[in-house]
Amino acid sequence: MKNLLLALALTTPAFAQSLDVNEVVYVETTLDTDSDGVKDRIYVSINRPNTTEKLASIMEVSPYSLGGTEVPMHNVDFEELPQDTMLSMVKSWDSFEMKSQVAVDATPAQLRYANISAHSIGTGYSTGCPTVGDESEALAVKSVIDWLNGRARAFDRNNKEVSATSWSSGNVGMTGISYNGTLPIMVAATGVEGLKAIVPIAAISNWYDYYRANGLVVNPGGYIGEDADILGYYIVRKNACRSEMQALTRTQGRDHGDFSPFWQVRNHLANADKIKAATFIIHGQSDWNVKQKHAIQLWEALEGVVPRRMFLHRGGHGSSNSHRVPGKIKDWFDHFLYGVENGITDGPQVEVELFNGSLMVQNQWPSEATTRTRLYFNAGESLVSAPGLASVEEFEDTGKNTRLESLRATSRLAYLSAPLTKETVLSGTAMVQLKLAVMNRAAANVTVAIVSVDSFGRNTIITRGWADPQNYADITTGEKLVPGKFYTLRFPLEPKQAKIAAGNRIGIMVASTDYEYTLRPAAGTRLQLSLGSESFIDLDI
């Protein structure tokens, strides 16, 4: 997530505005994350018109404002998985200044905003230590909103107290991409008064789902071996907070992948009912860094809580200029920060850009055009609507050196539907159930992918998901597997919406190690899948 942001921030909606007042303040927080006995302060840069009118503010907060420090990634190549020899248990847990890219239109006939950019706690010119996703980072930014509403203190470079109440209306919007887009979710989940609207783009809603999946340690796409501590070392102020960074390494749980207390406090969906800010979610269908699950589960958590809108574009980790997205973002802020009736909340609030660039406009996610359908894995590599006879099929893990798409038939199982008689929409979050056994180890990776297979046999992966069979009963505590014993494992794949052409087949691939995303144990783990009524996938099609 980190390096991509430096380039992708340029795609955050930008609107020209003549700004007359430039000032820097340091907002006092309620925190002392570096334990130096002094309250941490957040560096805040403000650009605003020189006017007597009260202004709404649009704010972007970044941990990358002065770049970052490259550090080695964690090793992902092992002879055996860490949890193979250690019973998984819940662990307790003791370049340049980036200017805001979210300025807004301003002519005498248009709305005017104060544009605010801030350095996240423990990064850039802010004091304290970064905590990588927990409540302290959120509370630090909350202090800035409190200051804009007269509830917190700030100081200039001469340590003279500065107030915002002479120019700030107290209405605040937040946006950003990646980590910059994650912070608005985190701050909104504190329930802070004054944060009226957020536009999180390619943003994390639950940090566990960024570095873990259903009990497994996984990589963010493109960052093999990254984890919360690596991100912390990258963003922290130079030569600061060493013990705090070491604590991240010690408590994040790369040896088991469970949903431990470390991750529980980084699950901001748990506080979604506190959110007061109208939320416009933007995410890429091809984003395998911050995976689309983060957008979908936030959308679901906000049902009936606040006004919400969602645009899923066909691109990767960033925003989009297609289908008037920048204008819709502006309309969202204008409506909720200034009360402009511009129609942004009228009509269907879900838009999905398909991979061919066309747009599906719908009232719901998954699409209301789809129906939940159960398909069973059957002998003879078939995917059918009724369970077949019970049987067992075996494969051997060779994913340590081979990408998922290139695995040989002996290294994965595949099940195909009949050719589709018409173009078919796949939508939503597929849920897979597998009755499987690991034959010669106490742990294994499990990977499942949905593929579209054309008439020439060419495969295109639509989506995938991962799980640790040790966590078959509970993602908070793993259980060492008995070799040869069958366990029932049920887990979701990453959400996706796509059209599959008539004549193509829907394929389901079951494998072990996913070279690009999971840890990579030595080849040779053997797994068996029990076919019949207990192994199937539920799809919205």
N, C-alpha and C positions, 0 to 999 in steps of 0.2 A: 504493500500500500504506500510505503513512504516515498520512494523515488518517483513513482508514477505521478504523485500529486504535484510535484514541482512543475511538471509539464502540463498536467491536466487541469490545474487551477485556471489556466488561461481559457478554458472552455466554460468556466462558470459565467452565468449571465452578466454582461457588463453593459451599462447604459451611461452615456456621456452626461456629465453634469458640471456646471461651473461652480467650483468650490472656492470660498473666500477665506475660510478660517481653518487653519491647520494647527492642531495642538496635540501634545502628548501628556497623558496623565498615568499615574500608577495607582490602580484601585486596590484598596486594602481588603483582603479576604478575612474570613474567620479561621483560617487554617495556619498550621505551622508544620508543613510536610517535611521540612528538612531539620526539624527539632533544634533550631538555633535560638529559640526563645522569642523570636520576632514573627509577627504575623506576615504571611506571604503576601506579595503584591504582584498584580497583573499589569503588564505593560499594555497600554491602550493608545492607539493612534486614531485621531478623530479628524475627519474632513467634512466641513458643513458650510452651507451658505451663511453669509453674514446678514442675518435677518432677525427681526423681533418676533416673528411667528414661532410657535412651538412646533418642533420637528419630530417626526417619527424617525427611528434609526434602523438601519439594516447592518447587521454585524456578522463578521466572519472571524472565527478564532482558529489559529493554526499552531500546531507544535513544530512546524517546519519552517518558521519564519526566517531563521538564519541558516537554513540547510540542515545537515545532519552529519553524524560521524559513522563511517562504515565500520561494522564489526563482523567477525566471522559468524556464519550461520551454524546452527546445530547440525551434528552428523545425523543422517537419515539412513545410512547403510549399516546393517547389523547382521551377525550370524543368526540371531533369533530375536524376536520382539522382546522389549524390556519386560512386558507383562507375562511373558512365557515362563520366566523363572522367579518373578516376584508377584505374589498375590496382590491384586489391586485393592487398595483400601482408600477410603476418604481421608484426605490429608487436611490438617488444620493449617491456618495461615497466620502467623504472628505479624553560508554561501552568499545569502542576501536577505534583506528584509522583504517579506512578501506583503505587498500592499493589498488591500481589499479589492476583490474583483467584482463587487456587487453594487457599484454606483448605479444610480437610477436617473432616468430622464428628468430634465429640468429646463423648462423654458417658462416665461411668465405665465403661460396658460396651463402649465403642468405641475404635478406634485413635486415637492422637494424633500429630500431625505438627508439626514446625517449619515455618513458612511463611516463605519467603525471597524478597524482591524485590531486584533489583540493577539498576544503571544500566550499560548496555553501555559499552565502552571509548570514551573521548572524548566522552561524552554525559552530560547531567545533572550529577551531582556527582562523576563519575569523571574521572580525569585521562587524558592521552594523546589520541590522535586516532582517530576512527572510520575503518575501512578498507573498509567496505561489502562484507562477505561473504567476506573472505579469512581465512587461518588465524590471523592476529593476533587477530581478534575472538573466535575459538573458544578460543584459548589463554588469553585474558584470563578468560573464564568458567570454563575448566578450572581456573584458579587458585583459584576459589571452592570448587569441589568438592575440590580438593586440600586446602584449608584445613579443610573439614569432615571430612577424613580425617587431619588432623595432618601434612600434607605441605607446607604453605605458611604464611606469616605473615600476620597481620592486626593492625590497630591501631585504637584508639578515637579519639575526637575530640581527646584529649590526647596522642596519639601513643604511648600505652602499648600494648604488645603484648597481644593477646587471643587465647585459645585456645578452640576449639569442642569439644575432645575430652571435656570433662566432661559434655556433654549430647547430642552428635551420635553416632549409631550409624555414620555414614559412608555409609549408604544414601541415595541421592539420586534423586528423580524430577524431570523438567523438563517443562513444558508452556507453551503460549501460542499466540496467534493471529498470523498473518502474520509480520512480522520476529521477534516474540517467539516464534513457533513454529518459525522457521527456525533460530534459535540452538541449540535442543536437538539438531537434526540435525548442525549444525556441530560442536558440542562432542562429541557421541557419536562422530563420525568421527575424533576424536583418539585414541580408544581408552582414554579416562580410566577408571581404576579407581574404583568407587564409584557411578557413574551407572548405576543398575539399570533404569530404565524412563523412556521419554519418550512424550509424547503431542503430536506436532506437528500443529497445526491450521492449515489454509490456508497451508502453509509451503513455502518454496523449498528444493529439493534440489540444484539446479544453477543458479547465478545467470545463466549464459548464456541459459537458457531463460526467464528472466524479462524480459530486455531484448532478446533476439535470437531468431531462429528460422531454422534452416537457411541461415545466411548473410545473413539480412536483419535490419536494425534494425526492431524492433517496439515498440509501446507496451504497457505494462500496461493492461488495461481500465480506462477512466476517467481515465487520466493521460497524455494525449497530449503527447509530447515529453519525458517523464521519462527519466532514465538514471541510472547509478550515481552520477555526480557530483552530480546534482540531489538525490538522496536523501542523499548525504553532506553537502551544504551545509544540508539541512533539519535533520539530527540533530546536527550538530557543536556543541560548546560555543560560545557566542557569541564572535565575534572571535578564534577559535582556529584553528590548523591550516590556514592559508590555502595554504601551499605544498603541503601534502598533498592538499588538495581540488583544487588546480590539476593535480596529478599524475593524479588520477582522470580529469579532462577530457582530458588529453593522451594517455592510454594506453588508454581504453576503446574506441576504434575506431568512432566513429559514421560515419566516412567509408567503411567497408567492411563491417562486420557480421560479420567472420570470427571463428572460434573461436581467438582469439589467446592468448598466455601470460597476459594479463590475466584471461581467463575460465577458463583451465585451472586456476589456483589457487583459483578460486571454484566448482569442480565438486566437491562433497562426495560425490557418488556414487563418485568414484574411490577413496575411502577407506572405502566401505561395509563392506568385509571386516574393518575394525578395530572396528566397532561392537559393543559388548557389552550395550547397553541394549535390553531388550524394547521393541518399537516399536508403538504403536497410532496409525495414521494416520487423520486425519479431514479430509475435504475436501469442498467443495461442487461438485456437478455444474454449477452455474450460475456458478461462479467464473471470470471472465475477467480478473481482476486477477492473482492467482497461479493460473495455469492448472492444470487437473487433471493434466497431464503430470507435474508435480512429485511428486504422490502416487503415481502409477502406476509411475514409474521407480524411486522409492524402494522401493516394494513388491517390484518385480522384483529389485532389487539385494540385498535382504535375504533372499531365498530361501535357506534352509539356513544362514543366519548367526546369527540370533537369533529368538526367538518374535516373531510379528508378527500384527497384526490391522488391518483396514481398514474404515472406515465412510464411504461416499460418500453425502452427503445431497443433497437436491434444491435447496438454497439456494445463495446466493452466497458472498461472501468473509467467512467466519466459521464459527462452530460451529452446533450444532443441539441443541435440547432434545427433539426427537422420538425415538421408539423407544428411550427410556431411555438416551440417550447420556451425560448426566452421571453416571448410576449406573454405567455401564460403564467410564467413565474412573476413577471411584473404585475400582471393583473391580480395574482394571488395576494401580493403584498399591498397593492393599492386598495384592494377590497377590505382586507383585514386590518391594515394599519391606518387607513384614512376613510374607510367606509364607502368607497366608490362602488356604485352598483354597475358592474361591467359584465355580468353574466357568467363569471368564472365558476360559480357554484351551481349553475343551471345545467340540467340534463345529465347524461351518463358521466360518471366521474372516473372511469377506468379506460385508459387508452393503451393499446398494445401494438407496437410496431413489429410486424413479422419480419422474417429474415430477407424477404424480397422487397422490403420497404413499404409495403401496404400497411394500412392502419385498421385495426379492429377496435371499434368503440363499443363498450359494453357497460352494463350496470353492475356487474358482479365479477368477483374473482373466486373460483374459476369462472370461465365464460358461461353465461346462462344457456348457451347453445349446446353445452356438453352434458353427458350423463355419466354417473359413476358406474364403471364396468369392471367386473372381476374376470381376469384371465388366468388360467392355470398352466403350469409348466408340465408338459406331457412328454413321454418317451417318444423318440424319433424327432426330437428338436421342434416340437410343435407347441404353439401357444393357443389354447382352446378355451371355450366358454364353460365347459363342464369338466370336472376332474376325471382323469383317466385312472387306469389301474395303478396300484402302488408299485413303485420300483425305485431303484437307487442308481444314481450316476456319480462318477468320480472324476476329479480333475486334480492337477498338480500345479502348485504356485511356481511360476517362473517370472513373475513381474519385477523382480529385482533389476533385470537388465532389459526388459521389453515393455514398451508402452502398451496400454490397454488395447488400442486399436489393432495392434500387430500380434497379439497372442495367438499361438497355434491352438488347434482344436483340442489338444490334450491338456491345455493350460486354462481352459475356461469352458463353460457350458453356454449354449445358445438355444433360444426358443423363438420360433417365427410364427406369426399369424398367417392366415391365408392372404393372398393379394387383396388389397383394398379395392372395393368396387367403385368408390368415389373418393374425392378429396376429403380428408378427415382432419378435424381439428383436435389436437392434443392440448389440454390445458390443466392447470392446477398442480397439485403436489401428489405425485404417485406414492403409494404406500406398498412396500413389498413385504411378504412373509416367506421365510425360508426355514424348513426343517432340515438342519444340517449337522454334520459331525466333522470334527477335526481329528484325523486318524492317528497322527504321529507327533503332535505337539500339544502343548497346554494353552496355546494362543495362536491367533491367525488374524490377518486382515480379511474383511469381506467387502467386495465391491460389486455393485449392480449398476448396469447402464441400460438406458433405452436407446435403441438405434432405429433409424429408418434404412431399410434395405431395398435398393432399386432392383429392376428386372435383370440387371447384369451382376447382381450380388455385391454391389458396392455399398459399404456401410457408412452412415453418418451418425455420430453420437449426438443425440438430442439433449440428454441429461444423464446424470449419474449420481450415486450416493455411496456412502461408506458406513460401516459399523464394526464394532468389536463384539464378537460372539460371547466374550466374557461378560458383557453387559446386557445379556439377553433379557434379564429380569428388571434391571434398574441402571440408569446411566450414572447414578451416584456411587455405585459400588460394584466392582467386577468380581466375578467368581472364576477361579481357576478351572479350566475345562478338563474333563476326564476324556482322554483320547478314545475315540471310537463311540462315545456317547452322543446321541442326537439331542439337539437343543432347538427350540423354536425361537427364531429371531425375527422381530418385526420392526421396521424402521422406514422413515420417509426418504425419498430421493430429493434432489434439488428441484424446486418448482420451475416450470417452463411452459410456454405457450408456443405452439408451432403448427403449421399445416403440413400434412404428409400427403404426397401426391397419390392419385388413383393409380393402382397397379403396384405400388410399393407395399412392402410388408412392415409391420411393427415387430421389432426384434427386442428380446431381453437377453442381455449378457450377464452371466454370473461368474465372477472371478475372485481372486484373492488380492494380491498386492496391486495397487494402482501406481505405476512408476512416477507419475507427475504429482501425486497428492499425498500418498501415505508413506509411512516408514517402510524400509525395504529390507526384509529379512532374507537370508540365503534361500535360494530355490530349494524345493523339495517338500514343502508342506503339502500334505494330501488332504483333500476335503471331499466329503460325500454329501449329496443333496437327495433327500427323499422326495420323490414325486408322488402325485396323487392329490388328495384334498387339502393337504397342509402346506403346500408351497404354491404361492400365487402372487399376482400383482393387481392392485386396484388403481385404475386409471380414470381420468375424466376425459372422455372422447366423444 
